[in-house]
């Protein structure tokens, strides 16, 4: 299911839990990426979890400081 793109990029499919390349891509709604390496794509879920935790901590700091909307 190629949608074009850089052949040196990789994606992680959250539906099939696999690393994909431009030659074999699931629909965009199932992908995280692109990443510059197969290894980075394989770590996509860990990366997303870490970023979510950072954002939640930042939200808590804003709330504690009275900076919420």
Buried (B, 14 or more C-beta within 10 A) or exposed (E): EEEEBEEEBBBBBBEEEEBBBBEEBBEEEBBBBBBEEEEBBBBBEEBEEEEEEEEEEEEEEEEEEEEEE
